[in-house]
Every structure is written in structure tokens, then in C-alpha cells.
């Protein structure tokens, strides 16, 4: 079984996440996509991040009709702060017959050289990359010229997938919920119902 790991806080999960996950499940060389919900780092300020179980519940609601997309709370069980390499090692030990790969945007690929043990990740795991318009890394900071010159596009383990370019952000959704705007078209119906019922992101 080939599993593509799609990491995120999913705060909240939106249709952009599902478009990417479904495209990878259908067009990349993988059998399933696991949406790995990143837990809150206890060392960092919480800000607008919902509790872990609320975000996991919304991923369950969003993916229950997709046979090839599964929610995962695997990082909830690992010590914090956690690194992707640790998660990969843990998963490989837990599921020795599975083959795990990463799913990430072009922005994250450009900043991969900052990741802990990125050489080991590239040595042992395929990386499936979807296009992004933003010129930012995963922290939201503008990518430096040094990072721009560090490319993994031609690495034998990276595969650029011609997926739809989706520029919906969870922060945009949260901000607009707080402003009382209608964001229903950007969210799976059951996720919107959950958010609305629980008054998430309104304060």
C-alpha cells in the first residue's frame, strides 16, 4: 500500500485541501492520502488554533465520503515539538508493509533544506509536489534568494504533479467568519455546519 501524507493544521479544512488530496489520490502513484492533522505545539502561543480534536473531527467530516482520503491523528501521539522525519520513522515502524511519501506545495519544497534530516527524507521517501502561486514558505515568510537557488525540482525522489492551483487559505476563512461574512462555498457542507453550530472562529 502506497500512502501519501498530507500534513496540515487544517484550521479549518477547506475545499482547497480536498481538491489537492483527491487529485493526488487519483493522479499520483499512491493508493491513499492520509490527512495528518498537526497538533498544537505547547511551546507556541495558541492564537486562533482550535483544539486538536475539533480540527480532527472536521477532517473526519470532510473526508468521510472519499474512499481514498483518510484522517490521521498519528502526530497527536508523538512528543512535541515534532519533526516530519520522526513521524515518518514512527509510521514505517508501525506499518512496515506500507510505503510512505510526502505531499507538499512548491513553496514547502523550496524550503525543504531547512527541515531536520531532509537528506534522510529524500533518501527514503518520494515527494509529490503541487503548484502554488505564493512566493512564501510554510511559515508564511517570503522565500530568500538563497532558498530560491536551492531547488529539489530535479531530484529523482520529487514528482511535480499538475494539480489545480488552489489559493484558498484557512486564515482567510477564519478572518471572514470573524467579520460575519459568508464562507460556505469554501468549506465542505458538514464542516461549515460544525463550525456554525459550535461558533468556531467567531470571536
N, C-alpha and C positions, 0 to 999 in steps of 0.2 A: 504494500500500500504506500503510495506516494502522497505525502501531506505537505501542503503549502501553509506556512504560518504567517498570518496577517496580524501584526501587533498593533495595539492602539489603546488609548484610554476610552474611546467610544463614549464620549461625554457631551451629547448622546450619539449613538449610532444613527447614521442617516442614509438616505438612498445612494449617496455617492459611494459610501463604503460597500453597499450591497452590489452596486454596478461593477466595481473593481473586483470584489470577491467572486461574483458569478462569472465575470469574464475570464478570470484566471482559472476557475474550476472547469470552464468549458474549452478554453483555448491554450492553456499552458499544459505541460506534461506532468500533471498532477491529478490525483483521484479525488481529493477532498481539500477544502480550505478550512482551517481552524482559525476562528477569530479569537485571538489571545488577548483577553482583557487585562490591561496593565493595572496593577493595584496602586493605590495611593502610597507614595513614598512618605513614611512617617517623619522623615527628616526635612521635608519640604512643607511650606505653607499650603493649606488645603485650597484656598481661593474658591473657585466655583466647581471643584471636582466633587461629583456625587459619591456617596458611599459605594464601595466596591460591589456589593451585592445588588444595588439598584442598577448599576451600569451593566452588570452581568445579566440581570433579569431582562433588560431591554434588548440585549443581544440575543437572548433566547427568543423573545417575542418576534424580533426582526427576521430570524433565520429559520423558524420552525417549519416553514413551507419549502425550504430549499434542502433537497436531499444531500447535496454535495458541500454544504456550508454548515459548520458546527461551531457552537460557542465553546470556549475553553477558559477555565479558571486556574490553569496549571501554575501560573505565577503567584497566585494567592498563597500557595503552599510553600513557596521558596523564601529564603531570608532576604531582607531588604537592607540597603538598596541592591537590586538585582541587575544582572547584565545578561544580554542575549546569549552569550556563549554559555553561561551557566544553565539557562533554560534548555538550550539545545543538548547539552550533555545529559541533563536530567531526563529529557524526553527520550533520548536514544537508549538510555539505560532502562527506562520504563517500558519502552516499545521497541525492543531490539530488531523486530522484523519490519518496522516502518522506516521509510526514507523521508527525512525532513528537509524541507527547503524554506527559504525566506521569500516573502512578498514585500516589496517596498517601492516607494516612489523614486524618481530620478534624483530628487533633492537629497534623500537619505543616502542613495548610492554615492553621491559626490562627497558626502561627509563620512563615509564608511571608515576611512583611515583614522578617524577619531575614536572608533569603537574599541573596547577592550578585546584583545586577541582576535582582531579582524582577520589576520592571516589564517588562523585556525578555522574561522568560519568559512572563508573562501576555499580552503583546502578540502573541507569535508561536506560542504553543502552547496546546492545550487541556489541561485538568487534570481527570482523573476521580478522584473522591473516594469512599472507602469509609468507613462509620461506625466509630467507636471509642468505647469506654466510658471509656478512661483520660483524665484531665484533665492530660496531660503532653505536652511537645513531643518532638521526635526525640532530644534529648539526655537525656531522662528527667527533666528538671526540671519542676516544677509551672508551669503557664502563669500568667503575671501577669495582673492585671486589665486592664493596658494591652493585652496580646495578646488577651484575651477580647473587648475592644471593637474590635479590628481584624479585621474579617471580610471574607473574599473569597467567602462563600457566594453572594452575588448578582451576582458578576462574570460577564459574558457568556461568559468562557472556562472557567469552572468548572462541572462537572456532578456533582451528588451522585447516586451510584448506590446503589440499595437492595440492597446486598450483605449477606451474612450477617455478623453481628458475631462476630469471632473473637478471643478474648483469650488465645491461646497465645503464650508468648514463648520465644525461643531461650535466654534466660538461665535461665528455669525449667527447661528441658530440660537444660541444662548442669549446673545445680546438682544436679538429681536423678540424673543419670548419675554424678556425683561421689559422691553418697550411696549409690549402688548400687541405686537404685530402677528399676523397670521403666517405661520411657517409650516402648516400642514403638508403642502406639496413636497417639502424637503425631507419628510420623515415617513417611514412605514406606518401604516394606519394604527397598528397596535401599539407602536412606540409613542405616537402622538397621544393616544388615549391614556397611556400610562403616565406620560408627562403632565397632561392636562388634569387627570384625576388626582395626582399627587402634588400638584402645584410646583413641580420642579422648575428651577431656574427663574422663577418669577420675582424673587427678592434680589 
